[in-house]
Amino acid sequence: MYRSFTDRVLGGVCGGLSARFRVNAWILRVLFVLFAVFSRGVGVALYLALWWAMPQESLIEPRRASPLRFLLILLILVVLIGVWLADLNGTLTGPDDRPVLWPAVLMILSSVFLLQQVRGT
C-alpha cells in the first residue's frame, strides 16, 4: 500500500487507498472530509497518520508490498477510530472526568512519526 504519486490532491493517501481497494479516489476523499467534520478533527489526524505511515509510490523502481506495513496501517485505522468511538461514548476521560481525546490522538500521531523516524523510511 503506497501513497499515489499520480492521483493526489494533498498527500496521495486517498489515491493510494483507492488503487489498493479499487474504489474511486474522490469517494474516499469525500469520506475523509465527512469523517473529519463529524469526528471533530479525528479524520484529519487519521489522514496525517496514514500520510506518515504509507510510503510514497515510486515511478522508477517497483516496490514489493510489505504485509507488516499493511498491518501497521490497519492498526492505525483501528486505534484512531477506537479512540474516537471511546470519546463518543464518554469512556475516554482523564482522572478528573475531562475528555482526553486530543492528547490520545497526539500520542498516536507521535508514535507513528517516531516509528517512521526509527525505521528511516
N, C-alpha and C positions, 0 to 999 in steps of 0.2 A: 504494500500500500504506500503510494507516494503522492506528494503534492504535485499537481499538474503544472507543467511549465507552459503549456499552450492554452489550456482552458482555465484561465484565472481572472478574477476580478480584484481580489485583495491578496491572499496568500496562496491560492491554489488548492486549499483544503477541499472545498466542495467539488472542484473539478477532479481531484484525485479520488475522492469518495465516489463520485458518480461513475468514473471509469471502472472502479473496483466492483461496484454493486450494480452497474448497468442501469442507472437511473439518470434522468435529466438533471444536469447540474443546477439549473435555475429552480427546480423544485426543492433541491437541498438548500439553496441559498435563501429561498423564501422561508423554509422551515427553520433555518438558523436564526433569521431575523425575528420570526414569530416567537421562537423559544427564548431569544434574548429579551424580548419585550415582556413576555409573560412570566419569565423566571427571575425578574428583577436583576438582570445582567449576568446570570449564571451561564447563559448561552454564549456570551462574549468570552467568558473565561474558558468555556469548553472549546471555542474556536481557537483561542490563543494556545491552549494546551495541545490541541491537535496540530497547530502550526509548528510548535516546537518539537513535537514527537514524531511527526511524519517527515521523512527526508524528501528533499527536492528531487523530482524526476530528472534524469539525465538524458539528454538527446544524443550524447556521444556514445556512452557505453551502457549496455543493458545491465540492469541490476537484478539480482535474484531476490525474490520475496523472502523475507525472514518471518517465520512463524512467531518468534519471540517478540518482534516489533509489533506484529498484529495483535498479540495478546496484551502488550503494553497499551496500545491504543484502545483496545476493548476495555481494559481495566480503567483507563482514564474516563472513558464514557460512563461506565457503570458507577464509578466513585462519585463523579461530579453530579450525575443525575440522582444518585442516592443521597448526597448531601442536600441537594435542592428539595427532594421529597421529604427528607427529615425536617428541613426548615418549614415546609408547608404544614407538616403535622404538629409542629411545635416541640418536637423532641430534640432539636438541635439548639440547646441553650446552655449558657455557662452556669457557674455555681450561684450567681445572683439572678438567675432567670432572664438574663439578657441574651438576645439572639447572637449567635456566633457564626452566622453564615459566611460573611466575608472573610473573617480570619481563617476559617476552614478552607475556603476557596483559594485564598492566597497561599496557604500552606501547600495545597495540592499543586498549584502552578509553580511554586518554588521547587517542589520535589521534582516535577517534570523537567524544569530548567536545569536543576542540579544533575539529574541523570544524563541529560544531553551534554553537559559540560564534562562530566566524568567519562562518558563514552567517547567524546571527541567527534561526534557526528553532527 
